[in-house]
């Protein structure tokens, strides 16, 4: 998959050092993945939330942080939309 939004990941890791390892692993796994359907994502990440509209919300650091993405399966693009604490996530308007 092609990952767009690495800058957001880097900025977040600078502020939240405890997420560095898990986000780095997630980034490498996404780049190596070939997801064709939401089921492919759910197979690898059983706790991912898939609210529809190609959205995927990943738990980071055992749900301490949330990573909101849009996955375009046809083109193989994963777009990082937002990262935040679980409290910040509660305020996001996910469509």
N, C-alpha and C positions, 0 to 999 in steps of 0.2 A: 504494500500500500504506500501511497505517497502521503507524507505527513506535512500538513500546513499549519503553522502556528507554533513552531519551535521556540520563537522568541518569548511567547507567553510561558512556556514550560521553563525556560531558562530564568526568566524574571522570578517566577514562583519559587524555583529551587534556591535562588539567592536569598529569598526572604524566609523560606521554610526548609531549612537544611535537612530536617528529618524526612522530607519527602524525596530527597535527591536520588537515593538508591532505587526506590520503587518507580519513580517517574522515568528514570534512565532506562530501567528494564522495560517498562511499558513502551517507551519510545522505540527501543530496538525491536521489540516483538511486533509492534504495529508495522514498522518498515519491512519486516520479513514476512508479514502475513499476506494472505491472498483471500480476504473475506469476500464472498459473493452474496451472502444473505445475512440478516440479523442472527439467524441460527448459528452461523459460523462464529460470530462474536460471542454469543451466549455459551457455545461449547468451550471456548477458551477462558472466558470470564463469566462464570455462573452468576455472580452477584451484580453484573451490569444491569442497569435499568434501561429499558428500551421503550420510551414513551410514544414512539411513532414518529412519522415524518423524518425518518433517517437519523433520528437523534439517539445518542448513546451516552449514558452517564456512568462513569466508572468510579468505584470507590478506591481511594488512595489512602494508604496508611490505615487500613482497617476501618474505613469510613470516617476518619478524622477530616479528610479533604474529599472534594468531589471534582471530577474532571468532566466537563460537558463538551461533547463533540457532535459533529454531523458527519455521517459516513455516506459517501456517494459510491455505492457498490459497483455501478456500471463503469465508472471511470477509475475506481480504486483510490479515491481520495478521502483522507480523514482530516477534517478541519477542527482544530482546537478552538472552541468558542470562549470558554471560561474555565478558570480554576478558582477554587475557594474553599474556605472552611465549611463544615457542615452547616453552621449557622448562616453563613453567607448564601449557601445553596438554597436555603429555605425561602430566600427573597427573590430568587431568579424567576423570571417568567419564561418557562419552557413551553415552546409551542410545538 
